[in-house]
Amino acid sequence: MAELVVESKPSRRRPLGIFEPSTSDTKDPKLALIILNRSVRDLQTKLDILWKKSVFHACADGGANQLFNNTEGIQDRYIPELLCGDEDSWTPTVTEYYSSKGSEVIITPDQDETDFTKCLRLVCQKIKQKNLHVDSIVVLGAFGGRLDHIMANFNTLYLGTELTNVPVYLVGDGNLACLLTTGRHSLEVDTGLEKHWCGLIPVGEPCRNVTTTGLKWNLSNGEMHMGGLISTSNTYDPNCKDGIITIETDKPLIWTMGYKVT
């Protein structure tokens, strides 16, 4: 994989803003929502708020089944714009239902990419074609089940840097993860939805120079790599200024954090 380009300016994110209730005093982030083939509690507890914040909705293969089965009796409230996959997981009656309601169904037989990667590629294309403003892409059902599937989801985060400039958030059952590309990042962690734990994981290649603020265990020009130091089971410094943590890294780095499901 080609080396990722250093960001031209610092990024500022509010990861759990995707779950915050709408108020007249705040500007909602505009999302694109991708649902994967994994049954998670969030399909009952978080679907409605994510759906309303999203300007585009898609299901990757069996994700169509998950959406249909978890909205029993109210399926017509949740009609995705796009269903895509290689047809090995979705149920024909489900795709026929959504197609009859106006969903576009695209068959993606290529086996060199996962259903998630192919779906993300198509969603990015649709966003561009429709000239939609999207602040983040949220991927629901990204955790649980087979480890190889989870690792493939992380791989898609890296591939996604060539498809979009907006953050892609993997979420499911109280876990959120995203890729921090080379550069400086500020993360707002004061939504009240945060659980106590967080972590920084160097997947793919060593990070030789990482500096953080706002964590209980910070790094100062530290090195992180598999087989050496990684930052798991970290937590937030209760005295961090304005509920903001900063992370500066010389290589791409996975940020992960817990959130309250209910």
N, C-alpha and C positions, 0 to 999 in steps of 0.2 A: 504494500500500500504506500502511495506517495506521502511524503511528509506533509503535515498540515501547515498551512500558512499562519504566521503570527497575526493575531487580530490587530487591526489598525487603531482601535480605541477600546477602552475598558468596557466590559459588559456589566449590566446591572439586571438582576433577575429577582423575581418574587415567586419561587417555585410553587409554593402551596396557595398562591393567589388563584390558581386554577379551581380551587375548591371553595373559595370564599363566597358567602352569599352576596348577592347584588344589593347595593344600597344607592341611594341618591347622591351620596357624598363620594363615591368611588367610581372609577372608570373600569369597567370589566375588561379583562383581556379577551381578545378574540381568538378562539381556538379552532383547530382542525382536530377532529376526534377519529382515531382508528381503534376498532375493537378486534382483539385477537381471540383465538379459539381456546379460551381458558375461563372457566366459571370462577368468578371471584365475588366476594361480598360487595365490592364496589358497584356491581351491576344492580344491586338493590339500593345501596346507600348513597352512591355518588353519581349514578347515571343521569338523573334528572338535571342536576346543576351543570354537569359537563355538557350535556346535550344543548341546554339553553344558551350556554356561552359559546357554542361552536357554530361557525358559519359553514362548515363542511363536515360531513359524517361519512365514514366508510367502514366496511367490515372486510377483514382479511379471511377468506375462505370460511372455515367453521365458525368464525366470529359471528357470521350471520345467524347460525343456530343459537349461539349464546344470547344474542340480542333478542331473538324471537322468543326463546324459552323463558327468559327472565323478564319479559314484558307481557306475560300471558293476560289476555283480556283487554290490553291497551296497546297492542302492537301498532295500531294506526297512528299513535302519537310519536312513534320513533321510526320514521322511514328514512334510511340512509340514502344519500345521493349515489353511492357507489358500493357495489359488491365486486370483489375480485379474488381469484384464486385458481388453483389447478383442478378443482372439483373433487378432490379426494376426501374432503371433510364436510362440506356443506350438504344439507338435505335438499333434494330437488324441490320438494313442496315448499320449503322455506324461500328458496330463491325465486320460485314462481310467484309466491305471494308478494315479495318485495318488488319484483319486476312489474307485476300488475299494478302496483302503487306508484310506479314511476322511477324506481331505482335503476341505474345503469348497471348491467352485469357484464364484466369483462373477464374472459377466460385467459389465464396466464400460465401456460403449460411448462415454461422454462423451469427445469429442475436445478439449475446452477445457482438460483437465489431462493431464499425462503419466501413464504407467502407474505410475511411482514415486509421484507425488503421490496418486493414487487408492489405491494400496496402503497408503501411510502413513496415509491417512485411515481406511481400513478396519481396519488394525492397531490404531490408537489406539482405535477403537470397540470392537474385540474385547477389548483389554486392560481397558477400563472395564467391559464387560459381564461378563467373567469374573472381575472383581475381582482381577486379577493385580498383583503388585508388580514393577515394572520399573525398573531404575536407568538404563538407556540403551537406545537403539535403534541397532542396527548395520546399515548398508546395505552389503552386499558386492557388488562389481562396479561401483562408482560411477565408476571412472576408466578411461581408455583408450578408443580408438575416436573417435567423432565429437565435435568440440568443442561443437557445439550441444547434444548430449546432456549433456555435462559441465556446461555452463552452466545447463541446465534442472535438473540435480541441485542445483546451488547455489541456484537459485531456490526449490526445494522446501524447503531448509533454512530460508529466510525464511518461507515459507508454514507450515512446521511449527510455528512459535512460536505459532500460533493453535490447534494441535491437541494439543500436549503440552508439559509443563513439563520433561521429562527431556531430556538431551542426545541429539542425533541425530548419529551419526558416519558420515561417508562414508569407506569404505575400499576399497582395491584396489591390488595390485601395489606395495606399499611406501609408499603415500600414505594419510594420514588427514587429514580436514578436518572442522571443526565450526563452528557459529556461536556467537560470544560476544555475547550481548545486552548492552544498556547496563548498566554497573555494573562491579563489581570481581570478578575471577576469579583463583583460585589453581590452577595446573596442576602436578601431580606428574610429573616427567620422569626418574625414577630406576629404571625397571623393568629396565634393561639391554637393552631391545628397541629403544630409540631409535637412529635414525641421527643423523648430526651436524647435519642441516639442519632449519630450521623457518622459518615466516614468518607475517606478519600482513597481510591484504589487505582493504582497504576496498571491498567490492563493494556497489554500489547508491547510496551517498551518502557524502559526506566525513565523516571523523571529525575533529572540531576539537580534541579534547583526549584524548590517549592517553599513559598513563604505564606503563612496564614496569620490572620488575626481573628479574634472573637470566639475561638474554640478553647476548651479547657486545656487541651494538649496541642499547642501550636508548633509549627515548624518555622525555622528561620534559615533560609537557603539550604533546606534539607534535601536529602536524596531519598527517593522511594522506588522500590522495585520488588517484583515477586522473588521470594527467596531472601529478602531483606526486610526493611521497614515498610509496612503499610499502615494506614490509619483507619482501623476498624474500632468499633465500640467507643468512638470519641463522643463528645457532647459539647454543649454550648457554654461559653463563659457567661454566667448570669450578669456580669458587669459589662458585657460588650456594648459598645456605644450604639444607641438607636436600633438595637436588634439587627445589626448588619455584621456579617462576617466577610472577610476578604480572602481571596485565594489567588496567588500568582504562581504560574507554572510554566516551565520551559518546554513541556510536552503535554499532549492530551492526557486528561485525568478524569476518572469517573467520580462524580459526586453522588452520594446516596444518603437518604434521610428517611426517618420514620414519620408517619402521619396517623392521626386518629381516624379510624374507619367510620365510626358512628358520630 
